[in-house]
Amino acid sequence: MLEWKEEKMREFRVKFIERIKRAEAIESFRFSPENKVEFAPGQFLKVFFDELNKDNKDLNKYLSFSCAPEKEYIEVTKRRSESNFSQRLWSLKKDDEVLMNGPMGTCTFDSLHEKVSFIVGGIGITPAISIIEHVLENNISSDMRLLYSNMKEEDIAFKKELEDWNNQHHNFQIVWTVAEGEPKDKKFFKGLIDKNFILEHLSDCKERLIFIFGPPKMVVVMKNICLEIGCDEKKIKAENFVGY
Ligand SMILES: Cc1cc2nc3c(=O)[nH]c(=O)nc-3n(C[C@H](O)[C@H](O)[C@H](O)COP(=O)(O)OP(=O)(O)OC[C@H]3O[C@@H](n4cnc5c(N)ncnc54)[C@H](O)[C@@H]3O)c2cc1C
């Protein structure tokens, strides 16, 4: 499942700069690299809190870049859990050094695609943020539509940033859905993304490059729906967030 362009992958050290709250239990972590880290929007890296045992799956984990590659910092975003990895991440202090390895992943954006869509579940928003920020800040003309599904309203990460982009850029549109409870905000649809939802809100999906990011089960279901509708498999890029 994990594929990467090995020629650019390397270990590097970064210094922790700051934490930014993105939702009730989700925060972004910004780091300053010694030298610029080249990556493509949509890629991920590995964070090591156990450098001596690189195979330690408890303390060394994959996280996606949640910022455009042009930024001077590196940003990753994590849902907080009880895990040792979360504890180590949340206890970082300014200027603490962290070892990373990357970039990895082939679910990347290149500006050749005029029409792009994202089908995202929960914290799967992180690579989509990297791509959307890259497209908007570089004035790339690609038309982007995001279907963004969350369990609860308070789970929605990057809500403010996405709302602002939606309001300020004609080539970015977002459709929100919340699975549990009655959404307070009327712009949110209720329920999960299913075939009818995709047909209604992504009626031109066959013309689009489709990114699917989220937990493994959701990614399988969404990919199958897209294939059933008649989307070209070669135009579907899916990344499983193994570990959710
Ligand atoms: C390509 C990729 C990109 C990712 N990007 C992000 C991101 O941007 N933000 C983010 O928050 N997370 C991301 N993840 C998931 C991340 O690596 C962690 O697995 C996740 O955050 C849970 O870690 P935890 O320490 O909170 O959970 P834990 O409490 O350690 O684990 C949660 C549950 O998942 C199971 N689990 C943990 N690791 C694995 C594994 N490797 N394989 C199978 N089951 C496992 C555990 O048994 C447990 O049931 C990404 C994963 C991949 C593969």
The ligand as an SDF file (V2000), in Angstrom:
LIG
                    3D

 53 58  0  0  0  0  0  0  0  0999 V2000
   -0.3730    7.3370    4.2610 C   0  0  0  0  0  0  0  0  0  0  0  0
   -0.8650    7.6840    5.6410 C   0  0  0  0  0  0  0  0  0  0  0  0
   -1.1170    9.0100    5.9680 C   0  0  0  0  0  0  0  0  0  0  0  0
   -1.6140    9.3500    7.2340 C   0  0  0  0  0  0  0  0  0  0  0  0
   -1.8420   10.6610    7.5290 N   0  0  0  0  0  0  0  0  0  0  0  0
   -2.3370   10.9810    8.7520 C   0  0  0  0  0  0  0  0  0  0  0  0
   -2.5900   12.3450    9.0980 C   0  0  0  0  0  0  0  0  0  0  0  0
   -2.3280   13.2730    8.3220 O   0  0  0  0  0  0  0  0  0  0  0  0
   -3.1040   12.5940   10.3240 N   0  0  0  0  0  0  0  0  0  0  0  0
   -3.3940   11.5770   11.2260 C   0  0  0  0  0  0  0  0  0  0  0  0
   -3.8790   11.8850   12.3310 O   0  0  0  0  0  0  0  0  0  0  0  0
   -3.1540   10.3010   10.9230 N   0  0  0  0  0  0  0  0  0  0  0  0
   -2.6380    9.9690    9.7220 C   0  0  0  0  0  0  0  0  0  0  0  0
   -2.3850    8.6580    9.4200 N   0  0  0  0  0  0  0  0  0  0  0  0
   -2.6550    7.6330   10.4460 C   0  0  0  0  0  0  0  0  0  0  0  0
   -1.5180    7.6550   11.4840 C   0  0  0  0  0  0  0  0  0  0  0  0
   -0.3320    7.1040   10.9410 O   0  0  0  0  0  0  0  0  0  0  0  0
   -1.9000    6.8570   12.7540 C   0  0  0  0  0  0  0  0  0  0  0  0
   -2.0610    5.5140   12.4390 O   0  0  0  0  0  0  0  0  0  0  0  0
   -3.1820    7.3830   13.3430 C   0  0  0  0  0  0  0  0  0  0  0  0
   -3.0410    8.7870   13.5570 O   0  0  0  0  0  0  0  0  0  0  0  0
   -3.5110    6.6700   14.6750 C   0  0  0  0  0  0  0  0  0  0  0  0
   -2.4290    6.7920   15.5480 O   0  0  0  0  0  0  0  0  0  0  0  0
   -2.6480    6.8730   17.1180 P   0  0  0  0  0  0  0  0  0  0  0  0
   -1.3030    6.8650   17.7060 O   0  0  0  0  0  0  0  0  0  0  0  0
   -3.5270    8.0190   17.4750 O   0  0  0  0  0  0  0  0  0  0  0  0
   -3.5710    5.6430   17.3780 O   0  0  0  0  0  0  0  0  0  0  0  0
   -3.4350    4.2970   18.1260 P   0  0  0  0  0  0  0  0  0  0  0  0
   -4.2010    4.4840   19.3650 O   0  0  0  0  0  0  0  0  0  0  0  0
   -2.0310    3.8000   18.1840 O   0  0  0  0  0  0  0  0  0  0  0  0
   -4.1750    3.3450   17.1000 O   0  0  0  0  0  0  0  0  0  0  0  0
   -5.5540    3.5050   16.7470 C   0  0  0  0  0  0  0  0  0  0  0  0
   -6.0720    2.1380   16.2300 C   0  0  0  0  0  0  0  0  0  0  0  0
   -5.4480    1.7830   14.9840 O   0  0  0  0  0  0  0  0  0  0  0  0
   -4.7330    0.5650   15.0900 C   0  0  0  0  0  0  0  0  0  0  0  0
   -3.4770    0.7580   14.3570 N   0  0  0  0  0  0  0  0  0  0  0  0
   -2.5100    1.6460   14.6830 C   0  0  0  0  0  0  0  0  0  0  0  0
   -1.5080    1.6020   13.7790 N   0  0  0  0  0  0  0  0  0  0  0  0
   -1.8450    0.6660   12.8730 C   0  0  0  0  0  0  0  0  0  0  0  0
   -1.2410    0.1780   11.6840 C   0  0  0  0  0  0  0  0  0  0  0  0
   -0.0520    0.6290   11.2500 N   0  0  0  0  0  0  0  0  0  0  0  0
   -1.9080   -0.7740   10.9920 N   0  0  0  0  0  0  0  0  0  0  0  0
   -3.0900   -1.2360   11.3970 C   0  0  0  0  0  0  0  0  0  0  0  0
   -3.7240   -0.8010   12.5110 N   0  0  0  0  0  0  0  0  0  0  0  0
   -3.1120    0.1220   13.2380 C   0  0  0  0  0  0  0  0  0  0  0  0
   -4.5440    0.3290   16.5600 C   0  0  0  0  0  0  0  0  0  0  0  0
   -4.4870   -1.0560   16.8550 O   0  0  0  0  0  0  0  0  0  0  0  0
   -5.7940    0.9870   17.1530 C   0  0  0  0  0  0  0  0  0  0  0  0
   -6.8970    0.1210   17.1290 O   0  0  0  0  0  0  0  0  0  0  0  0
   -1.8670    8.3110    8.1860 C   0  0  0  0  0  0  0  0  0  0  0  0
   -1.5840    6.9780    7.8690 C   0  0  0  0  0  0  0  0  0  0  0  0
   -1.0750    6.6670    6.6170 C   0  0  0  0  0  0  0  0  0  0  0  0
   -0.7590    5.2280    6.3080 C   0  0  0  0  0  0  0  0  0  0  0  0
  1  2  1  0
  2  3  1  0
  2 52  2  0
  3  4  2  0
  4  5  1  0
  4 50  1  0
  5  6  2  0
  6  7  1  0
  6 13  1  0
  7  8  2  0
  7  9  1  0
  9 10  1  0
 10 11  2  0
 10 12  1  0
 12 13  2  0
 13 14  1  0
 14 15  1  0
 14 50  1  0
 15 16  1  0
 16 17  1  0
 16 18  1  0
 18 19  1  0
 18 20  1  0
 20 21  1  0
 20 22  1  0
 22 23  1  0
 23 24  1  0
 24 25  2  0
 24 26  1  0
 24 27  1  0
 27 28  1  0
 28 29  2  0
 28 30  1  0
 28 31  1  0
 31 32  1  0
 32 33  1  0
 33 34  1  0
 33 48  1  0
 34 35  1  0
 35 36  1  0
 35 46  1  0
 36 37  1  0
 36 45  1  0
 37 38  2  0
 38 39  1  0
 39 40  1  0
 39 45  2  0
 40 41  1  0
 40 42  2  0
 42 43  1  0
 43 44  2  0
 44 45  1  0
 46 47  1  0
 46 48  1  0
 48 49  1  0
 50 51  2  0
 51 52  1  0
 52 53  1  0
M  END
$$$$
